[in-house]
Amino acid sequence: MKFEKKTISGILLIIVSILILIVPNILLNDSQGILNLCLTIISKICLFLFLGLVLLRLTRSFFWSYLILGTAYLLSSIIEISNIILLDHYITADNITSLLNASKSEVQEFYHLFRVYLVVPAVLIAAFIFIVIKYKSIAYNIKNQKLIIPLALIALVISIPVSFLRIYHSDKALSGKGLIDCTLRIDYLMDHPFNILNESYVFVKNSIRARKYKAQHDNFSFGILNQSDTQKPKLVVFIIGERMRYANWSINGYNRETSPNLEKIKNLISFKKNYSNSNFTYGSIPLIITQATPKDPTLAYSQKTIVTLFKEAGYETNWISSQYLFDIINEKNTPDHLYPLYARQHTDMDIIPLFDSVLNKKTPKNRLIIINMLGGHGGVPAKFNVFNPNDSHEDHPVTLSNAAIFINTYDNMMLFQDYVLSEITKMTERQNVSSVVMFTADHGCNLFDNGKALFGYGSANPTEKETHVPMFISVSDKYIENNHNKYKNLLDHRDLLTTNNNLFYSLADLANIKYKSFVKQQSISDPSFVEFPSRFVRADNKVFEFKNVKDNELNSGLAENASTKEDNTSKK
């Protein structure tokens, strides 16, 4: 009886000693359903046992094994729990950048606002010290030490399939990515306790890359050729959406009314065959705001962005950032004015009053306003949840049988984005000046298209729906008066193949900015625009070539075929 009581106490000690160190895993999965939470706990306990048993074989001490492994887990836990409480996600490379660059006043403000949450890591530290002391009293008297490593391997063999099962029952299973790769990446590399190491590596890699191209970047100049041109529009607005595909806008022929407001905008042109050059945000953003291409992505770091181009042309530059993008490409200090909506809880609805305040600020200069939206990653106000049933009130498993629910949810998001975009466009028009509004998205997504169990984006083999994105250009009456031929060229080219690589040149051309490396054949507002026979997509460390196809082939899905070549640029 005494032996049984001692055994039970030992097992409870082990379980509790592990549970206090996997709190971040529990916090991020407690709202994902009981099955998901149970699978997470089992997988993480087994992972800890694997690492702990290996250490036990090396140290031959329960105390030192738990102290060494537990300290590493505890440090990760304190960092991750703080980030989860504040931002509801694990720490990222940009969080590390912000932390390392925080001023004294920012640190003081942070402490003042969030010091109450310090009780959580304090309790964990106290519990950890208590358990370490308990382990110190446990003698190492294992007779058959050869069993330790096999037991460790058994724990690992349990952990990986359980994680695989968890991913299999999530939306990641339908993303088109390899399930094994997805499991190892999401449930281990990008999860507690390894996430902090992975994000630190990304931070260091980004820093090295920035230093590598720093001299070229700092010395780079676009070389404006028409500085004194008086035909430049007074106001240029460039909007970058998130996870918005071409197919689900009624303005593009979708059978639901998802863009009723944009359809009423005068002088708005929708481009029929516009494609992103990548199927994930980190791949696409540098190719949108710089002259970089899928074949030459390093130009994003050796050259400067569209913001600098407009600054050199005499524009006041503004950036309303609804989603943090500055760990992708370091432009945080480039705009004259940065409005960091990402620094607080918000939806894209908050862009509207902020945009209005920016418009109403007096300036003698022409203005560029860049807006990057939350889009498909943000919340949708209740009044836009018109397609039912949807995923707004209850979590549903991402399965083909629930396709209608997730399509409804997505279409509600589109309806919301239509409202925000139309409000921005109308507010710009009301300025009664020569103005341009351009909108596109970083990538699209799969929505169980053609009855296939494929959902999400970032698949290893990019699909048409992941890369076919909307592009809208709206110009004011005054702009047309001054630039009638450019507007006519836009109309003439709206059915031709365009990609987000054309945006840089087109936006410069629409603003009547001419510079040394300007390529007029890549501007859709120039009469000499050339439709390329292929488009290129950078994904999964490869460059995919998609041949330009006729409309009937596009609709039948034949555009999915692509040739590829390896690319040594890493993907995050």
C-alpha positions, 0 to 999 in steps of 0.5 A, a space after each residue: 500500500 505504501 509502495 502504491 501511494 509512493 508510485 502514485 505520488 511520483 506519477 502525479 509529480 511528473 504530470 504536474 511538473 510537465 503541465 506547469 511547463 506546457 501552459 502556453 500550449 494549453 492557452 493557445 488551444 483551450 478554445 479549439 475544442 476538447 479533442 484538440 486540447 487533449 491531443 495537444 496535452 498528450 503530444 506535449 507531455 510525450 515530447 517532454 518525456 522524450 527530452 527528459 529521458 534523454 537528459 536523464 540517461 546523460 545526467 543520471 539525475 532526476 534533479 539535474 534533468 528537470 532543472 536543465 530541461 525545465 529552465 529552458 521550458 520555463 524561459 520559453 513559457 514566460 515569454 510566450 505566455 506574455 505574448 499570448 496574453 497581450 497578442 493572442 499568439 506566440 512571439 514572432 521575429 517582429 515582436 523580438 525586433 520591437 522588444 530589442 528596439 523599445 525605448 525606456 518610455 515604451 518599457 515603462 508604459 508597458 510595465 504600467 499597463 500590463 504589470 498585473 499580468 506578471 503574476 502568471 509567470 511569477 506563479 509559474 516560477 514559484 511552482 517550478 522552484 517548488 518542484 525542483 526542490 522535490 526532484 532533488 530529494 529523489 534518488 537515481 536508482 534505476 537498475 536497468 538503464 538500457 531501457 531509458 532510451 527505448 522509453 524515450 523513443 516510445 514517447 517520441 513515437 507517441 508524440 508525433 502521430 498524436 500531433 499528426 492526428 491533431 493537424 489532420 483534424 484541423 484546417 491545415 490538413 486541407 491546405 495542400 501542404 504536406 501533412 508531415 512537413 506541416 506537423 513538424 513545422 506547426 506542432 514543433 518548430 513553431 510551437 512552444 518551446 522551440 518557437 522562441 528559438 525558431 523566431 530568434 533564428 528568423 530575426 538573426 537571418 533577417 538582420 544578416 540579410 539586411 546587413 548584407 544588402 545594407 550598403 546597396 539599399 542605402 545608396 540606392 536611388 530611383 533617379 526621378 527624371 520629371 521632378 517638376 512635372 505638374 500633372 502628378 495627381 494630388 492624391 494616390 491611395 494604394 491598398 493591399 488586401 489580405 487573403 482575398 481571391 478574385 472569384 468571390 466578388 460579385 463585381 467580377 461575376 460571382 453569383 452572390 452580391 458581395 460587392 454591391 458598393 464597389 459596383 456603384 463606384 464611378 470610374 472603377 475598373 476591375 482587372 480580369 486576369 490579375 495574379 499574385 506572384 506568391 501564395 503567402 504573405 511573406 512571399 508576396 509583399 516584397 514583390 508588390 511594393 518593390 521591383 523584385 520578381 519571383 526570379 529575382 527576389 533579392 531586389 526587395 532588399 538591395 533596392 527601395 520600395 514604392 514609398 521611397 519612389 514617391 518620396 523622391 518624387 516630392 510626395 508626402 508618404 503615409 502608411 496605415 498599417 492594419 497588419 504588421 508587415 515590417 518584419 517582412 521588409 523593413 519599411 517602418 521608418 520610411 514613410 513620413 507618417 506611420 499609423 500602426 493600427 496593428 498595435 491595438 485590437 481592431 478590425 478593418 472598420 477602424 481604417 475608415 476614421 483614421 483614413 478620414 483624419 489623414 485626408 483632412 490634414 493640411 499639406 502643401 505636398 501631393 500625398 501617397 497613402 498606403 493601406 495594408 488591411 487585415 482582410 481575411 485575418 480580421 474580424 467581421 462586424 455582426 451586421 455583415 454576417 448576412 450569409 448563413 450559416 457561418 462560423 461567427 458564433 460557433 467553431 466548426 471543423 474544417 471539412 468538405 461537409 462544412 464547405 458551405 459554412 466556410 464559404 458563407 463566412 468568407 463571403 461575409 468577409 468579402 461583403 465587409 471588405 467591399 464596404 471598407 474599400 468603397 468608403 475609402 474610395 468615396 472619401 478620396 473622390 470627395 477630396 475633389 482633386 486629381 486622385 488614384 485609388 489602386 487595390 489588390 491582395 497579397 494572395 487568394 485562397 482555396 475554398 473547397 473548389 470543384 468539390 476538392 478537400 482543399 482549404 486555405 493558402 500557401 500550398 506547396 503547389 500553388 493553385 489558381 484560386 490562391 494566386 488569382 486576386 482582384 485588382 481595382 483601379 478607381 480614378 477621379 473625374 479630375 484625373 481623367 481630365 488631365 490623363 484621359 489616355 491613361 484611363 483609356 489604356 486601363 480600360 483597354 488592358 483590363 482583360 489582359 494577363 497582369 500580375 502584381 509585378 506590374 503594380 510598381 510600374 503602373 502606380 508610378 505611371 499613373 502618378 506620372 513619375 518617370 525614373 531611370 529603371 522605369 519599364 513602360 511595357 510593364 505599366 498597364 496605363 501605358 499604350 505599349 504595355 506587353 502581356 507576357 506569355 507566362 506568369 511566375 509564382 514563388 512558393 515553397 522555395 521554387 519558382 512556378 511558371 504558369 502559361 497564359 491561358 484562354 478564358 475557357 481554359 482558366 474556368 476549367 482549371 487547366 491553368 493549374 499546370 505549371 513548370 517549376 525550378 528550384 529557388 534557394 530563397 527560404 520561405 517562412 
